[in-house]
Amino acid sequence: MNHAVAKPAVQRIPFLVGGEWRTGSAPALPAINPASGELLGEVGAAGPDDVDAAVRAAQAAQPAWAALRGHQRAALLQAIAAQIEQHAEALALTQTRENGKPLAESRQQAKSAAGIFRYYAAEIETFAAEVTPPRGDYVSMTSYEPLGVVAAITPWNSPLTMDAQKAAPALAAGNAVILKPSELTPQTSLALGRLCLEAGLPPGLLNVLPGSGADTGAALVQHPGVRMISFTGGTATGRAIARVAAERMIPACFELGGKSPQIVFADADVERALEGVLWGIFEAMGQSCVAGSRLFVQQALYPRFVEALVAKTRALRLGPPEDPHTQVGPLASEQRVQHVDTIVQAARRDGAQLLCGGARPAGAQFGRGAYYLPTILAGMRNDAAVCQTEIFGPVLCVLPFADEEDLVAQANHSEFGLACGIWSADFARAWRVARRIEAGTVWINTYKQLSITTPFGGYKQSGLGREKGRQGLLPYLQAKSIYLAT
Ligand code: NAD
């Protein structure tokens, strides 16, 4: 007799192609809540036939969308923004249950996502063609046209804002979008797809294809119908996609990794600098591209500053992301915990001194959740592997510096160049150092201030191209110059 009990079927969540929901031909993705380790269900994944169907749906929908006037497209983006705002709480919960980000932060990001759609509605409504100076008997003009079908590929750390930062400008410009979310956060992107449909966006203009990078992502970027790639993720993945884009000679932009320096001069306002450094690394448990993960403190201040920082780090309240008292939550998955711990233990074997953290937290309340203690390492040189590799987790490396020359040399000694924080009461010095640091964003006496109006992107291996602001619209357009004989 067979006593085997049938496992209850897990719900398979469908994805969006051309306004219809399908479960896909690739192996489904498990949906695991990182705060509890609980399997919540599974999400259908797109195989090559689904990718092809999405590209065809996008190609069919795009010309009519591109033919609309800017203000007409803007009206739809405004409707999407309103829809996001109305469902902000549900969106925030979905993201938090997928990636473990504290709910308060996800709420903030849901609001930002609406703001991003509003901003690009305004951009496209006011975007003008240029009349260029004639050098003969003609009128010459440069106008801007969409590219067609855009592949937007996003990571798991902040899908609410990352998706919006690609979908809003790409749609505003008159393109159709195929969004490929991370394996860890497909439901957040699917929720955005559903809200866009409900807001009245014609089917086919935003398709959402969950799946692995190796299968779904690779099939998407290689599809001949895709005319542009907008990628945010790790530098190694970015390089692989750049090779495909080069072979196909299609435009692509890249928002990649970082190992951003936080610089504290001895004359800094110590309390403000401590808060800025603490949250610069441990907000979102360091799973932020701009995490300030290398801390340089001027020698005279170093002992006092590091001691106070360690005390503040030990006092951080670690807990479930939906608890309003939680300051730092879990990492996005058990694999991320293992990844971070492997790097921390290797650094210790290489001689790094552990000032705090460096282990999973003790306590039954953490159960099978993906928790790791906020960690500070000291005593290594800036060229040590742990100071040069992006960890993308709650690990801060602290290093002393002697003077401005020493500091600039150390801070710039990195393959990355995404962001930098400078803390000093001497405005002229902060300004001078800001100009010398190789980074796409420099903050002075603040950190992680971000605005949709202001371009964002990386120097060196941190990326190519810019998102946000008017510069964030241009990659989704191509210039056409017309001469009219007079
Ligand atoms: P990742 O590179 O592993 O994956 C990013 C996305 O690419 C995922 O959707 C993945 O499925 C897809 N992908 C993987 N291989 C692919 C392939 N061959 N072809 C097409 N798609 C493929 O990155 P991650 O772990 O999801 O995210 C963390 C990284 O993202 C960090 O390096 C972080 O710094 C970076 N990031 C950068 C920014 C920025 O704005 N600069 C913002 C957020 C995150």
Residues whose N, C-alpha, C, O or C-beta is under 5 A from the ligand:
A	BS01	NAD	I153 T154 P155 W156 K180 P181 S182 E183 G211 S212 G213 A214 G217 A218 T232 G233 G234 T235 T237 A240 E255 L256 G257 G258 C289 F392 S462
